[in-house]
Amino acid sequence: MITPIARPPRTRRPLLAPVAAYGAPPGRPVQRPRHGAAGALRQRGLTLIEVMVALLLGLLLIGAVGGLYLANHQTFRQVENMARINENARLAFELLGRDLREAGGMRCGQHLPAANAASDPAETWWNQWNQGLRGYHEQDPNIPADPLPARGFGQAPLDRVPSTDAVVVNLSQHDPAGGLPACNLLFHAWYIGFNGRGGTSLYRVTMVNNAGNAQVGAPEEIIENVTDLQLSYLVRPSGDDAVDDRYIRAARVNQWGLAQVPAANGWSLVRAVRLELTFTTAEAVGTDAAVPITRTLPFVVGLRNRLP
């Protein structure tokens, strides 16, 4: 009989404790993390408060950038509109000033056309050529009415604005068709009128005496966004140093009462004209971008034919 050999009892190999991890103290066995737990710890999300703080900071940044853009855009609009005012002012003073400097000048000698007032009363304006120019004051109940012959006061497009002055300047030009010494007399009437677009502009009307026939042209819009024109005149007889060198309005020139000069010829004593043109921007770029910017610019023009 075979006796079985006794084997020593099998002892199980002890498991080694896993290395401490994930914040466990050294020497303390911890359980191994389940599958994906380490990745979840590394990808922890943001809390609601952190998200709200990030959104708030983003909104503040966007608001600051937007405010800076709007401020720069408003500044650009202001600069652009003021540049237009300066450009309009230069053009107005150049055109109107050139006419005033040449007031009463005769480019084609002393050969004036014969008067024909009986057949055409509108030609009487150029028979008083020695006046050179004539001003027309604004509508005022305390001053006798003196309507501009080219255009009357009103509210319709092209009508004259009641609170503004106007001026008529006598000029001359050669008539190339008639040959020398043929000459055309004309006047330019300058006034502020309604432009039909909700604003006012500087207008010019030309009247020409061509071969004994008076021809009145249509009003021409010269410069837009001009709201006012105020005129005053330096009246001084030549050689009279006792007369004040003060500028007076058109109504006083009409009533000028020097003993040596008839009142009807008061305009022949005008030596210079002071203009005050008021311009406004095309857009509302003023305070809080609610109103347009308005500028009143003065300008003095001497009549070349009457300066000493």
Buried (B, 14 or more C-beta within 10 A) or exposed (E): EEEEEEEEEEEEEEEEEEEEEEEEEEEEEBEEEEEEEEEEEEEEEEEEEEEEEEEEEEEEEEEEEEEEEEEEEEEEBBEEBBEBBEEBBEEBBEBBBBBBBBBBBBEBEEEBBEBBEEEEEBBEBBBBBEBBBBBBBBBEEEBEEBEBBBBEBEEEEBBBBEBBBBBBBBBBEBBEEBEEEBBBBBBBBBBBBBBEEEBBBBBBBBBBBBEEEBEBBEBEBBBBBBBBBBBBBBBBBEEEEEEEEEBBBBBBBBEBEBEEBEEEEBBBBBBBBBBBBBBBBBBBBBEEEEEBBBBEBEBBBBBEEBEE
